[in-house]
Amino acid sequence: MYLKKICLLFIPFLFSACIHSGYAHRSQSARNAFEDGNYAQALKWYESQKPPERDKLLFLLDRGTILHTAGRYAESLKIFNEAIDLSERTTAAHAPSKTASLLTNDQLIPYDGEKFEKLLMHVFQVMNYLGMNQPTEALVEVRRIHTKFDDYFKEGSKSYLKNAFATYLSGSVWEKNHKNNDAFIDYKATSNFTSEWNQLIQDLLRTSRRAGLGAQYQTIKKKYPTIEESTENPNNGELIAFVGEGWIPQKYSTEENQGLQVVPVPRYPDIRIPPPVLTLLENGSTLADAKILYRVDEAARDTLSDNMPGIITRAIARLAAKEGTAVAVGKEVDKNLGIFLGFLFLATNEADLRSWLTLPRSFQVLRISLPAGTHQLKLRGFRTNREFSVDIKKGEPSFVSLRVF
């Protein structure tokens, strides 16, 4: 009788896991609209949904990303604040959901975000503040990043957590707020996490000079003797464009052999097309090439690889628990019920494929001095021809956040 009650208790969870396992599939039409630039249609889908609590973070992250791309920065800021709060609360209360997941799958565990995703939530907040021309508030978010994610940037931490886009973004916000010493520190961190970039060397020279860091300035000059600090034209301003390119890959479910056990696990496709380097043009003339500072696709794959031992361990334990429960019910309660549960357990034997689906494949940066005034510009890349305009002011940086596919 006791086992029968347990079975009846878990059956709703089992059916629920089956029903809600296809978030990526169900949201595909909204993401297609997002890619086509039909932000209103994409947002309408997310706003019409009532996601289960375990998937709520995913809806918030995708909705916040679309709002940001649409230039609705204040709304995006509000959604990402909600997402960050939910992620932190979910992480703190993670354990209780794991009992139920042993009889179903990991999709019953409330999604709290991967480590690299948690940092990117705050990155979007910084860009939201910049989009609203609130650099002081952006600086508050930058400080929060340094406080919460300091371990990511230390020597010995996982390479995919050392987000050079985040540190460069932070450096540009420090510099906008005339805190050149802090800007130099973050630009220096960026130089440690990415390949050589002439623009970054000039940023280091400029901020070290302005901060009065003579020794550091001379060290950089000696290391890069062919790179001169760019001349500051008083009639010019700067364009600093933060560009999200492409789509992060989606997971698929496959099987892993562990001795005599075969368990479902998530994987990413093996096809790894490198992101195209985007080029900035004006009136058909090339102005500058973007710099790829963070490969989100690589971070996602490396994170999954690190998580895989735990995923397999839980899957094996889950399979054993399911088989044991079905056999016990068949013997002690009802044979047909035991068979039914066995099939039901197999039907819910799925890999957890959830992730932040609207993230770009890469984050790139363009930085260039331009004469004050309005500029009609174009971003060009493989399958990309994105036109946009920007107003440049004398002696000031103009921040632009773009998304291309």
C-alpha positions in Angstrom: 0.0 0.0 0.0 2.9 2.3 0.9 4.6 1.8 -2.5 1.4 2.4 -4.3 0.9 5.7 -2.6 4.5 6.7 -3.6 3.8 5.8 -7.2 0.6 7.8 -7.3 2.5 10.7 -5.8 5.2 10.7 -8.4 3.0 10.1 -11.5 2.0 13.8 -11.9 5.7 14.7 -11.8 6.4 12.1 -14.4 3.7 13.4 -16.8 4.8 16.9 -16.1 8.4 16.2 -17.0 7.2 14.7 -20.3 4.9 17.7 -21.1 7.4 20.4 -20.4 10.6 18.8 -21.6 10.6 20.6 -25.0 11.2 24.3 -24.1 13.6 24.7 -27.0 11.1 23.3 -29.4 8.1 25.2 -28.1 10.0 28.6 -28.1 11.4 28.1 -31.7 8.8 30.2 -33.4 9.6 33.1 -31.0 13.3 32.9 -31.6 12.7 32.8 -35.4 10.7 36.1 -35.0 13.6 37.5 -32.9 16.1 36.6 -35.6 13.9 38.3 -38.2 13.8 41.5 -36.2 10.1 41.0 -35.3 10.7 41.7 -31.6 7.0 42.4 -30.8 5.9 39.0 -32.1 8.7 37.3 -30.2 7.9 39.0 -27.0 4.2 38.3 -27.4 4.9 34.6 -27.2 7.0 34.9 -24.0 4.4 37.2 -22.4 1.6 34.7 -23.2 3.3 31.8 -21.5 2.9 30.6 -17.9 6.1 28.6 -17.5 6.5 26.0 -14.7 8.6 27.4 -11.8 11.5 25.2 -12.8 11.7 26.8 -16.2 10.9 30.4 -15.2 14.5 31.6 -15.4 14.8 30.5 -19.0 11.8 32.6 -20.0 13.1 35.6 -18.1 16.6 35.3 -19.7 15.3 35.0 -23.3 12.7 37.7 -22.8 15.3 40.1 -21.3 17.7 39.4 -24.2 15.0 40.3 -26.8 14.0 43.4 -24.9 17.6 44.5 -24.8 18.1 43.9 -28.5 14.9 45.8 -29.2 16.4 48.8 -27.4 13.8 48.6 -24.6 16.5 48.9 -22.0 14.5 49.9 -19.0 12.2 46.9 -19.5 15.1 44.6 -20.1 16.8 45.9 -16.9 13.7 45.0 -14.9 13.5 41.5 -16.3 17.2 40.8 -15.8 16.9 42.0 -12.2 14.1 39.5 -11.7 16.2 36.8 -13.4 19.3 37.5 -11.2 17.2 37.4 -8.0 15.5 34.2 -9.1 18.8 32.6 -10.0 20.3 33.4 -6.7 17.3 32.1 -4.7 17.1 29.0 -6.8 20.8 28.2 -6.3 20.4 28.6 -2.5 17.4 26.2 -2.5 18.6 23.7 -5.1 18.8 20.5 -3.1 15.1 19.7 -2.4 14.2 19.2 -6.0 16.9 16.5 -6.6 14.8 13.9 -4.8 12.0 14.1 -7.3 14.5 14.2 -10.2 15.9 10.8 -9.2 12.6 9.2 -10.3 12.2 11.4 -13.4 14.9 13.6 -14.9 17.1 16.6 -14.2 14.5 18.8 -15.8 12.5 18.7 -12.6 15.3 20.6 -10.9 14.6 24.4 -11.1 17.0 25.9 -13.6 19.4 28.4 -11.9 21.8 29.1 -14.8 25.3 27.9 -15.6 28.2 29.8 -14.1 29.1 31.6 -17.3 25.4 32.5 -17.8 25.2 34.1 -14.4 28.0 36.5 -15.2 26.4 37.3 -18.6 23.1 38.4 -16.8 25.1 41.2 -15.2 26.9 42.0 -18.5 23.5 42.6 -20.1 22.6 44.9 -17.1 25.7 47.0 -17.7 24.8 47.3 -21.4 21.2 48.2 -20.5 22.5 51.1 -18.3 24.8 52.2 -21.1 21.9 52.1 -23.5 19.9 54.4 -21.2 23.0 56.7 -21.0 23.4 56.0 -17.3 27.2 55.4 -16.9 27.1 56.0 -13.2 24.5 53.2 -12.7 26.5 51.0 -15.1 29.5 51.5 -12.8 27.5 50.2 -9.8 26.7 47.0 -11.9 30.4 46.7 -12.8 31.4 46.8 -9.1 28.8 44.1 -8.5 30.4 42.0 -11.2 33.8 42.3 -9.6 32.4 41.5 -6.2 30.3 38.5 -7.2 32.6 37.0 -9.9 36.1 37.8 -8.6 37.0 34.0 -8.6 36.3 33.8 -12.3 39.2 36.0 -13.2 41.9 34.6 -10.8 44.8 32.4 -12.0 43.8 28.8 -12.0 40.1 29.3 -12.6 38.4 27.7 -15.6 39.5 29.4 -18.9 35.9 29.7 -20.1 34.9 31.7 -17.1 37.6 34.4 -17.9 35.3 36.5 -19.9 37.4 39.1 -21.8 34.2 40.8 -23.1 33.1 41.4 -19.5 36.4 42.8 -18.5 36.7 45.1 -21.5 33.1 46.2 -21.0 34.0 47.0 -17.4 37.1 48.9 -18.5 35.2 51.1 -20.9 32.6 51.9 -18.1 35.4 52.8 -15.6 37.0 55.0 -18.3 33.7 56.7 -19.1 33.4 57.6 -15.4 37.0 59.0 -15.5 38.4 56.3 -13.3 41.5 55.5 -15.4 43.4 53.5 -12.9 40.5 51.0 -12.6 40.0 51.1 -16.4 43.7 50.2 -16.8 43.3 47.2 -14.5 40.3 45.8 -16.4 42.0 46.4 -19.8 45.0 44.6 -18.5 42.9 41.7 -17.4 41.4 41.6 -20.9 44.9 41.4 -22.4 45.5 38.3 -20.3 42.4 36.6 -21.5 42.6 37.3 -25.3 45.0 37.4 -28.2 46.9 40.5 -29.1 44.7 43.4 -30.2 46.2 46.8 -31.2 43.2 48.7 -30.0 43.6 47.2 -26.5 47.3 48.2 -26.4 46.3 51.7 -27.2 43.6 51.6 -24.4 46.3 50.4 -22.0 48.7 53.2 -23.1 46.0 55.9 -22.8 44.6 54.9 -19.4 48.0 54.3 -17.9 49.2 57.7 -19.0 46.0 59.4 -17.7 46.3 57.5 -14.4 49.9 58.6 -13.9 51.1 55.0 -14.1 54.5 55.9 -15.6 56.2 52.5 -15.0 53.3 50.5 -16.6 53.2 52.9 -19.5 56.9 52.4 -20.2 56.6 48.7 -19.9 53.8 48.6 -22.5 55.7 50.9 -24.8 58.8 48.6 -24.6 56.7 45.4 -25.2 54.9 46.9 -28.2 57.3 49.4 -29.8 55.5 49.5 -33.1 52.1 50.5 -31.6 51.6 54.2 -30.9 49.0 55.7 -28.6 46.3 57.1 -30.9 46.2 60.9 -31.2 43.2 62.4 -29.6 41.4 64.7 -32.0 39.4 67.3 -30.0 36.8 67.4 -32.8 36.2 63.7 -32.6 34.4 61.3 -30.3 34.4 57.5 -30.1 32.1 54.7 -31.2 32.3 51.7 -28.8 30.0 49.0 -30.3 29.3 45.8 -28.3 28.1 43.2 -30.8 26.4 39.8 -30.1 26.9 37.6 -33.2 25.0 34.5 -34.2 23.3 31.9 -32.0 24.6 29.8 -29.2 24.3 26.1 -30.2 21.4 24.0 -28.8 21.9 20.8 -26.9 20.6 17.4 -28.1 20.0 14.2 -26.3 22.1 11.2 -26.9 23.2 8.0 -25.0 26.3 7.2 -22.9 27.4 3.7 -22.2 28.6 3.2 -18.6 29.4 -0.5 -18.3 26.1 -2.3 -18.8 24.1 0.8 -18.3 23.0 3.1 -21.1 21.9 6.5 -19.9 20.7 9.7 -21.7 23.0 12.7 -21.7 23.0 16.1 -23.3 25.6 17.0 -26.0 26.3 19.9 -28.3 26.7 19.4 -32.0 30.3 18.7 -33.2 30.0 21.2 -36.0 32.1 24.2 -34.9 32.1 27.0 -37.5 34.2 29.8 -36.2 32.4 33.1 -35.9 33.0 35.6 -38.7 34.9 38.7 -37.8 32.6 41.6 -38.4 33.7 44.7 -40.4 32.5 48.3 -39.9 31.9 50.4 -43.0 30.8 53.9 -43.8 29.9 54.9 -47.3 31.3 51.6 -48.6 34.7 52.2 -47.0 36.1 49.9 -44.3 36.7 51.6 -41.0 37.7 48.8 -38.7 37.3 45.1 -37.9 35.7 43.9 -34.8 37.5 41.9 -32.2 36.1 38.6 -30.9 36.5 38.8 -27.1 34.3 35.9 -25.9 33.2 32.7 -27.5 29.9 31.8 -25.8 29.6 28.6 -27.7 33.0 27.4 -26.4 32.0 28.4 -22.8 28.8 26.4 -23.2 30.6 23.3 -24.5 33.4 23.4 -21.9 30.8 23.9 -19.1 28.9 20.9 -20.2 32.1 18.8 -20.4 32.9 19.8 -16.8 29.4 18.9 -15.7 29.2 15.6 -17.5 30.6 13.4 -14.7 27.8 14.6 -12.4 25.2 14.3 -15.1 26.2 10.7 -15.7 26.3 9.8 -12.0 22.8 11.2 -11.5 21.6 9.4 -14.6 22.9 6.0 -13.4 21.4 6.5 -9.9 18.1 7.6 -11.5 18.0 4.5 -13.7 18.7 2.2 -10.8 16.0 4.0 -8.7 13.5 3.7 -11.5 14.2 0.0 -12.1 14.1 -0.8 -8.4 10.8 1.0 -7.9 9.1 -0.6 -10.9 10.2 -4.1 -9.9 9.2 -3.5 -6.2 5.7 -2.3 -7.3 5.3 -5.2 -9.6 6.1 -7.7 -6.9 4.4 -6.1 -3.8 1.5 -4.2 -5.2 0.4 -5.0 -8.7 2.2 -6.6 -11.6 0.5 -4.5 -14.3 1.1 -1.3 -12.3 4.8 -2.3 -12.1 4.9 -2.8 -15.9 3.1 0.5 -16.4 5.6 2.3 -14.2 8.5 0.7 -16.0 7.3 2.1 -19.3 6.5 5.5 -17.8 10.0 5.7 -16.2 11.5 4.9 -19.6 9.4 7.6 -21.3 10.8 10.2 -18.9 14.4 9.0 -19.2 15.5 12.2 -21.0 18.5 14.4 -20.9 18.1 17.9 -19.6 18.6 20.2 -22.6 17.8 23.5 -21.1 20.0 26.6 -21.6 19.8 30.3 -22.3 18.8 30.0 -25.9 18.9 33.6 -27.1 22.6 34.1 -26.3 24.9 34.9 -29.2 27.6 32.6 -30.3 30.3 35.3 -29.7 30.6 38.8 -28.3 32.7 41.2 -30.4 33.8 44.8 -29.8 34.4 47.6 -32.3 36.1 50.8 -31.1 37.0 53.7 -33.4 37.5 57.5 -33.3 34.9 59.3 -35.5 34.2 63.0 -36.2 31.4 64.5 -34.2 28.0 64.2 -35.9 25.6 61.6 -37.2 27.1 58.6 -39.0 25.3 56.0 -41.1 27.3 52.8 -40.6 27.1 49.2 -41.7 28.3 46.0 -40.0 29.3 43.4 -42.6 30.1 39.7 -42.1 29.1 36.3 -43.4 25.4 36.7 -44.2 25.4 40.0 -42.2 24.7 43.4 -43.5 23.4 45.4 -40.6 22.9 49.2 -41.0 22.6 51.5 -38.1 23.1 55.2 -37.2 25.0 56.7 -34.3 25.4 60.2 -33.0 29.0 61.0 -32.1 29.7 63.8 -29.6 33.1 65.6 -29.2 35.4 64.1 -26.7 32.9 61.4 -25.6 32.4 57.7 -26.2 29.0 56.7 -27.7 28.0 53.2 -26.7 26.0 51.0 -29.1 24.8 47.5 -28.4 23.9 45.4 -31.5 22.9 41.9 -32.4 23.5 40.2 -35.8 22.8 36.8 -37.1 
